[in-house]
Amino acid sequence: MNDRYKVPGRTGDWFGVDQPARPSIRKQTAVREAAVSNPALSLHLLQKKEPAMVRDAPTVVRRDHAYHVVAEDYSYKSEAYYTILAHELAGDDVRPCSRAVLDAFVVPVCLERASHAGIPVVPWGISQGYVPLPAILYGLNYFATTSDYTVVQDTTHAKEVIKHITNMGKYPFCYQKIGDSTAIHTCTAIFGRTTGNDYEIIAYAKKIYDLFAIPLFSMVFVQTGNNYALSSLTPTRYTHLSDEERASLSAYRDHQVFL
Amino acid sequence: MSRLGIFVDRKTLSNAEQLNALIHCRDVAEKLGHNAEFLFPVDINKIPRMDALFIRARTDPMNITYVAARMAEFHGIPVIDDANSIQICGDKINMYSRLIQKNIALPKTVFLSKNDLNVEKVTELFDTLGTPLIVKEPSTSFSLRVEKVEDIAGFFRVARRFIKMSDWIVIQQFVESTYDWRVGILGGKLLYACKYTIPSVTFKIQASVNGHVVYCGVESMPEEAVPPSVIRLGIDAANAIGNGLYGVDVKNSNGDACVIEVNDNPSLESGEDACYPQIYEQIVEYLFAT
């Protein structure tokens, strides 16, 4: 049975996590199904009935004894991270788990896990200065976010970027050598589903969701010919979602027709 | 012959003692019949070829040490510090939550969300925990983002700074003492114990005072000189976190011992091992036995 879950101080007042207030929704099954099968309709419902998705305010959805934490930002020490942690400490089955969100957004760990799960990944290395060109660069430190990746084509640009992402050489960074004719392709996944039609991407989104159980993330792929290789997972701001994706997320989150 | 990787980051090596301790560790491993080699961040892809990994660098779930620990785990290689210990000890909210769950004695501790940072809540904290209060940013190390505040205005000054780095912060009752016990635990057993004498100009074991960094004094203490209750508390606290290598800080004012924090990757280079010359032997043997 699906229900919406609010966490009023799960492990004491000091760890209470306020959820955004949600109105009670009792829609008929037919309406819910229609909303999902017809994004335009669910967008209409969103505009008419649903409160806006709130930045920094994770929502917890319960289904089949598991708690799904939906947020745009799962970064370490964020509200979403601590919401997940509170559930783990309470012994709940929570998705994603705190380990998954750490792993997913530390590029080498993400790629290693994805590779073990049979998802093709871009070969990567760690460096403190040298990079083979062209390459994609990711910071690897407390202040880095996977959203800030940079493609470098020449030495001058590479030096400039490396200086920035390593804080003047203080930290190592992750590089991924790419070919001259490769393209970068990004795609958002909502509960492991995408709004695109590329069957390969659809399959990878599902596998990645099975691996990390993160409700909302973007995938960065390197495309060479017809082949894709995963470069990273990045957090996705609600404001960056297309209307169709927002409708989809809202339908999954509020009407509970996912999984 | 087994291979031990000692993972270091030259950017976090700050003094000759740390370097000497690393060389001593390598020598001990070789004396025990293992091949030991230093691995730097750029050598991370060599980890799968090791039989055990000992991380000796500043750990954090967001830096290269977490990658090293996870790489070892992906390939079934025993590692100190394991990723779980890095994740828990790197975040004081996570760490204290686990200690609270196991009923480990702590100073009164409250976690404050950025959404609750208001005058009423802060007044309540002073009323409940007393004055002064200790405010901690959860991922601080070496007491860098630990501050003592005397009033509401001071609280807001510090809390607003810390809230920029974490959505939750830690507020604790202040426990006065002139020294902390540091109890080193490996696999649930006492490895070493020492006293960290707090400099008179600060309340922390390390602080920047007038632009100069002042460090605590370190005095290695034999087991029989340490109150048994302190050792027991150290072991219980370490067991609440995991089964690796930890340095547990304990205050024992008026005989009421309480845990200040549990550190993964504890310092071993400042004389902590003077009464325990076999520390590295025990660590290496533990790694290869797991």
Chai-1 contact restraints between the chains, C-beta under 6 A:
chainA,res_idxA,chainB,res_idxB,connection_type,confidence,min_distance_angstrom,max_distance_angstrom,comment,restraint_id
A,W14,B,V110,contact,1.0,0.0,6.0,A-B,restraint_1
A,W14,B,F111,contact,1.0,0.0,6.0,A-B,restraint_2
A,F15,B,F111,contact,1.0,0.0,6.0,A-B,restraint_3
A,Y76,B,P61,contact,1.0,0.0,6.0,A-B,restraint_4
A,Y76,B,M62,contact,1.0,0.0,6.0,A-B,restraint_5
A,K77,B,S166,contact,1.0,0.0,6.0,A-B,restraint_6
A,S78,B,D167,contact,1.0,0.0,6.0,A-B,restraint_7
A,E79,B,D167,contact,1.0,0.0,6.0,A-B,restraint_8
A,Y82,B,W168,contact,1.0,0.0,6.0,A-B,restraint_9
A,L89,B,S97,contact,1.0,0.0,6.0,A-B,restraint_10
A,L102,B,P61,contact,1.0,0.0,6.0,A-B,restraint_11
A,P108,B,V67,contact,1.0,0.0,6.0,A-B,restraint_12
A,V109,B,V67,contact,1.0,0.0,6.0,A-B,restraint_13
A,V109,B,R70,contact,1.0,0.0,6.0,A-B,restraint_14
A,E112,B,F74,contact,1.0,0.0,6.0,A-B,restraint_15
A,I126,B,P41,contact,1.0,0.0,6.0,A-B,restraint_16
A,I126,B,V42,contact,1.0,0.0,6.0,A-B,restraint_17
A,I126,B,I44,contact,1.0,0.0,6.0,A-B,restraint_18
A,S127,B,V42,contact,1.0,0.0,6.0,A-B,restraint_19
A,L140,B,I64,contact,1.0,0.0,6.0,A-B,restraint_20
A,N141,B,N63,contact,1.0,0.0,6.0,A-B,restraint_21
A,Y142,B,M62,contact,1.0,0.0,6.0,A-B,restraint_22
A,K170,B,K11,contact,1.0,0.0,6.0,A-B,restraint_23
A,P172,B,P41,contact,1.0,0.0,6.0,A-B,restraint_24
A,P172,B,I64,contact,1.0,0.0,6.0,A-B,restraint_25
